[in-house]
């Protein structure tokens, strides 16, 4: 499907406070709104360790490290949006949603997608996208909170996280919808994205990973 931009799950860490850390102690603040779960600030940065797995064997194929940051803030559709990384992607709040806005390659105009929603009932998926394109292909995206207090250990420390699951279903023509991508994101209040796991299909297990992204360090204002 040529609309692959909707399959891209952007890694963005949003944090609060006034600290710089490479290893953090266990933290467990209670999130109450999307804004406390994802406080935005210009100048914040996060470094991640990425592990890629071979699609056929499941063995580790590559390890790398990258850093992302919030560079500036602008106004989009009346909302303050925060730019991060080297591209033209922005993050903003709308009600209980954290939104991701960007301009796809080869297109004009910005597209805004729901990245996370909080609060939500645990174990109750919500449809955040259902689109049929001009070639009759269709894409449906659901978002679910799997666990509201999941303890996760990464190189940066141990955190109590809200575990989000995003499921993308797609189809061509009138064929039945099929699972195209499943992603689990673990977000700690006051820290942001701590861990992301991308799975090859709807079989959610550590031996079915495509890649794993884990927080190594972060600097927040």
Buried (B, 14 or more C-beta within 10 A) or exposed (E): BEBEBBBEBBBBBBBBBEEEBEEBEEBEBEBEEBBBBBBBBEEBBBBBBBBBBEEEEBEEEEEEEEEBBBBEBEEBEEBEBBBBBEEEBBBBBBEBBBBBBBBBEEEEEBEBBBBBBBBBEEEEBEEBBEEEEEEEBBBBBBBBBBBBEBEBEBBBBBBBBBBBBBBBBBBEEEEEEEBBBBBBBBBBBBBBBBBBBBBBEEEEEEEBBBBBBBBBBBBBB
